[in-house]
Amino acid sequence: MARWEVSFALERRAGVPLFQQIARAITADIRRGRLRPGDALPGTRTLARALGVQRLTVVAAFDDLVAEGWIVTERARGAFVSTDLPDPAPRRFASGGRSAAVAERPGFDLLPAPAPELPYDVPPGALLFAPSRPDVRLAPAALIGRAFRRAIARRPGALLAYGSPEGHPRLREAVARMLASTRGIAAGAANVCVTRGSQMAVSLLARALLRPGDVVAVEQLGYRSAWESFRLAGARVVGVPVDADGLRVDVLERLIATQPVRAVYVTPHHQFPTTVTMTAGRRLKLLELARVHRIAIIEDDYDYEFHYDGRPVLPLASADPAGVVAYVGTFSKVLAPALRLGYVVGTAPLIGRIAAHRSHVDIQGDRVLEYAVGELLDEGEIQRHIRRVRREYRARRDALASALVDRLGDRVTFTVPAGGIALWVGARSLDVEAWAAAARSRGAVVITAASFALDGRPRPYLRLGFASLDVTELHEGVRRLAAASPAENRARS
């Protein structure tokens, strides 16, 4: 036995567990050379008596020291200071006595990257008229939490293991039933792939459909994040104008005659950002063009559930015997963005391609959440939640429209949409970009048309989202907007 003796006292009120204090004290003696490699330590019983603690406390300290590499134990011989100690003081590789740090620049070339899709920069206390966000305050958090806990309690073995990249069968089946009953899409579970939000759905479709050099026709104005997904797949994005009847299919037809259009990306129900609905005639013409020229239609139906006046128009996918439509939907607007649940509906071969790509990117989704949401759909809970939220959003739409008329009068123009979660507001004789900057300084953040333009060129429009603000906030936000408008400022001067 080495002549090592206990030279430390334990602080029983220090808030640090006793076994950790013992381990730290022995480590400190090894660091300063009082204990050297190969030295024997007292037995656990001997050390426990010397310190006035239970033997199990010393055993726990020794276990920690073994795990960290400071000591080794040998059966029938005891514990010894390791001859292969951890680095007692981390080596310093940087000059000037400072710790080594990650280099400021990579030592290799990086490829160009798209501009990141970051959260909107909203100053403290400001109100954001978010273009496409729901109100997370309305999310059925308790309902989802109970369903999640119930799912993991009932089926822990199955749900915590690896699963199919297409998503959990229960949710796929529930989505197929929902689409058949509410949107006229005669899909089965084999036609559904669950994704982490609609953005992943679009990205996977880009991987499965596009080759470098392909042309994707998109709405101009439109959804920038989808465009970036197509560009990352090597495709060239070409804008097609939108008017009061939706995508200009006649312009698309001329484009198809001159360029190798591989896919068309559309939001025909509540067009993003203008909120217009594509007419029946244009829908039929678009489907026929796609059938004849073997072009994929990516239909992004991001807010189908929120239609307030009359019956919602059925998706293109509901009238697609040729199999040209890949239909994208999401639960992010219905439940909450953080849950990241979207889906793609299409032919079984397309779903197989998407799943193959997904398996190399994400392997699978959150099986527990998918099972829980599938159960809530089967029980009708999500449908009841949608009806409650739809009533609230309709009231917010009407409140925003009324406030704009009352406070901004003939300075703006808009048509109240039959559905969606935003108003497309035109500005009369106003510099929209200057107005938006002035509004921001007064605590109202708005997104102008330039954010939705392929060329980034300003247009005299704003997309004012109403879903994420309650009625009181909407009135206050419009008051700030009005106070920032040039006409209001001139009246005060």
Long-range contacts (C-beta under 8 A, 24 or more apart in sequence): 1-40, 1-42, 2-35, 2-39, 2-40, 2-41, 4-29, 4-34, 4-35, 4-39, 4-40, 4-41, 4-42, 6-42, 6-47, 6-50, 6-51, 7-34, 10-51, 10-52, 10-53, 18-53, 18-57, 19-57, 19-58, 19-60, 19-61, 19-64, 20-61, 20-64, 22-47, 22-51, 22-53, 22-57, 22-58, 22-61, 23-61, 23-62, 23-64, 23-65, 26-61, 26-65, 26-70, 26-71, 27-65, 27-68, 27-70, 30-70, 30-81, 30-85, 30-88, 31-88, 31-89, 35-81, 36-81, 37-81, 37-82, 37-83, 37-85, 38-80, 38-81, 38-83, 39-80, 39-81, 40-78, 40-79, 40-80, 41-71, 41-78, 41-79, 41-80, 41-81, 43-78, 43-79, 44-79, 114-228, 114-231, 114-232, 115-228, 117-224, 117-225, 117-228, 120-445, 120-447, 121-445, 122-445, 123-440, 123-443, 123-445, 125-443, 126-440, 126-443, 126-444, 126-445, 127-443, 127-444, 127-445, 127-469, 127-473, 127-476, 127-477, 127-480, 128-445, 128-465, 128-468, 128-469, 129-422, 129-444, 129-445, 129-446, 129-447, 129-462, 129-463, 129-464, 129-465, 129-466, 129-469, 129-477, 130-447, 130-465, 130-467, 130-468, 131-272, 131-273, 131-422, 131-447, 131-451, 131-463, 131-465, 132-272, 132-302, 132-303, 132-333, 132-421, 132-422, 132-465, 133-337, 133-421, 133-465, 133-467, 133-468, 134-332, 134-333, 134-334, 134-336, 134-337, 134-389, 134-421, 134-467, 134-468, 135-392, 135-467, 135-468, 135-469, 135-470, 136-336, 136-337, 136-338, 136-468, 137-470, 138-388, 138-389, 138-392, 139-335, 139-336, 140-335, 140-381, 140-382, 140-385, 141-336, 143-376, 143-381, 143-385, 144-335, 144-339, 144-372, 144-373, 144-376, 147-372, 147-373, 147-375, 147-376, 147-381, 148-368, 148-369, 148-372, 150-372, 150-375, 151-368, 151-371, 151-372, 151-375, 152-368, 155-371, 159-367, 159-368, 159-371, 160-367, 160-368, 161-367, 162-363, 162-364, 163-364, 163-367, 164-355, 164-364, 165-193, 165-355, 165-356, 165-358, 165-359, 165-362, 165-363, 165-364, 166-192, 166-193, 166-194, 166-351, 166-355, 166-358, 167-192, 167-193, 167-194, 167-195, 167-343, 167-364, 167-365, 167-370, 168-194, 168-365, 168-367, 168-370, 168-371, 168-374, 170-370, 170-371, 170-374, 170-375, 170-378, 171-370, 171-371, 171-373, 171-374, 171-377, 172-343, 172-374, 173-374, 174-373, 174-374, 174-377, 174-378, 175-329, 175-343, 175-345, 175-374, 175-377, 176-345, 177-377, 178-377, 178-383, 179-327, 179-329, 179-345, 183-301, 183-304, 183-314, 183-315, 183-317, 183-318, 184-314, 184-315, 184-318, 184-319, 185-315, 185-317, 185-318, 185-327, 185-345, 187-345, 190-348, 190-351, 191-345, 191-346, 191-347, 191-348, 191-351, 192-343, 192-344, 192-345, 192-351, 193-343, 193-344, 193-351, 193-354, 193-355, 193-358, 194-341, 194-342, 194-343, 194-365, 194-370, 195-341, 195-342, 195-343, 195-344, 195-358, 195-365, 196-340, 196-341, 196-342, 196-362, 196-365, 196-366, 197-330, 197-332, 197-337, 197-340, 197-341, 197-342, 198-300, 198-302, 198-328, 198-329, 198-330, 198-332, 198-342, 199-225, 199-226, 199-229, 199-342, 200-340, 200-342, 200-358, 200-362, 201-328, 201-330, 201-342, 201-343, 201-344, 202-226, 202-229, 202-265, 202-298, 202-300, 202-328, 203-229, 203-232, 204-344, 204-354, 204-357, 204-358, 204-361, 205-296, 205-298, 205-326, 205-328, 205-344, 205-354, 206-230, 206-232, 206-233, 206-235, 207-233, 207-354, 207-357, 208-350, 208-353, 208-354, 208-356, 208-357, 209-262, 209-263, 209-296, 209-298, 209-326, 210-234, 210-235, 210-262, 210-263, 211-235, 211-262, 213-260, 214-260, 214-262, 214-263, 215-255, 215-259, 215-260, 215-261, 215-262, 216-261, 216-262, 216-263, 216-264, 216-265, 217-252, 217-255, 217-256, 217-261, 217-263, 217-264, 217-265, 218-264, 218-265, 218-454, 219-247, 219-265, 219-266, 219-267, 219-271, 219-272, 220-453, 220-454, 221-273, 221-274, 221-449, 221-452, 221-453, 221-459, 222-265, 222-267, 222-272, 222-273, 222-452, 222-454, 223-265, 223-267, 223-272, 223-273, 223-300, 223-452, 224-451, 224-452, 226-265, 226-298, 226-300, 227-265, 227-454, 230-263, 230-265, 235-262, 235-263, 237-454, 239-454, 239-455, 240-264, 242-271, 242-274, 242-276, 243-276, 244-276, 245-276, 245-278, 245-279, 245-282, 246-271, 246-276, 246-277, 246-278, 246-279, 246-282, 247-271, 247-278, 247-282, 247-286, 249-282, 249-285, 249-286, 249-289, 252-286, 252-289, 253-285, 253-289, 256-289, 256-293, 256-295, 261-293, 261-295, 262-295, 262-296, 263-295, 263-296, 263-297, 263-298, 264-290, 264-295, 264-296, 264-297, 264-298, 265-298, 265-300, 266-297, 266-298, 266-299, 266-300, 266-316, 267-299, 267-300, 267-301, 267-302, 268-299, 268-301, 268-313, 268-315, 268-316, 269-301, 269-303, 269-304, 269-307, 269-312, 269-313, 269-315, 269-419, 270-302, 270-303, 270-306, 270-307, 270-417, 270-419, 270-420, 272-300, 272-302, 272-452, 273-422, 273-424, 273-449, 273-452, 273-463, 274-424, 274-461, 275-417, 275-420, 275-422, 275-423, 275-424, 276-417, 276-424, 277-313, 277-418, 278-313, 280-313, 283-316, 283-319, 284-319, 286-316, 287-316, 287-319, 287-320, 287-322, 287-324, 287-325, 290-322, 290-324, 290-325, 291-322, 291-324, 294-324, 295-324, 296-324, 296-325, 296-326, 297-324, 297-325, 297-326, 298-326, 298-328, 299-325, 299-326, 299-327, 299-328, 300-328, 301-327, 301-328, 301-329, 302-328, 302-329, 302-330, 302-333, 303-333, 303-419, 303-420, 303-421, 304-329, 305-333, 305-334, 305-386, 305-389, 305-390, 306-333, 306-389, 306-390, 306-393, 306-419, 306-420, 306-421, 306-467, 307-390, 307-418, 307-419, 307-420, 308-390, 308-393, 308-394, 308-397, 308-418, 308-419, 309-418, 309-419, 310-418, 312-419, 317-345, 323-347, 326-350, 331-373, 331-382, 333-421, 333-467, 334-382, 334-385, 334-386, 334-389, 335-373, 335-382, 335-385, 339-369, 339-373, 340-365, 340-366, 341-365, 341-369, 341-370, 341-373, 393-421, 393-466, 393-467, 395-471, 396-466, 396-467, 396-469, 396-470, 396-471, 396-474, 397-423, 397-466, 399-466, 399-471, 399-474, 399-475, 400-464, 400-466, 400-474, 400-478, 403-474, 403-475, 403-478, 403-479, 404-464, 404-478, 407-478, 407-479, 407-481, 407-482, 408-478, 408-481, 408-482, 408-485, 411-485, 411-487, 421-465, 421-466, 421-467, 422-463, 422-464, 422-465, 422-466, 422-467, 423-463, 423-464, 423-466, 424-461, 424-462, 424-463, 425-461, 425-462, 425-463, 425-464, 426-460, 426-461, 427-460, 427-461, 427-462, 428-460, 430-460, 430-485, 430-486, 430-487, 431-486, 432-458, 432-459, 432-460, 432-461, 432-462, 433-458, 434-486, 435-481, 435-484, 435-485, 435-486, 436-462, 438-484, 438-485, 438-489, 439-480, 439-481, 439-484, 441-484, 442-480, 442-483, 442-484, 443-480, 444-477, 444-478, 444-480, 444-481, 444-484, 446-481
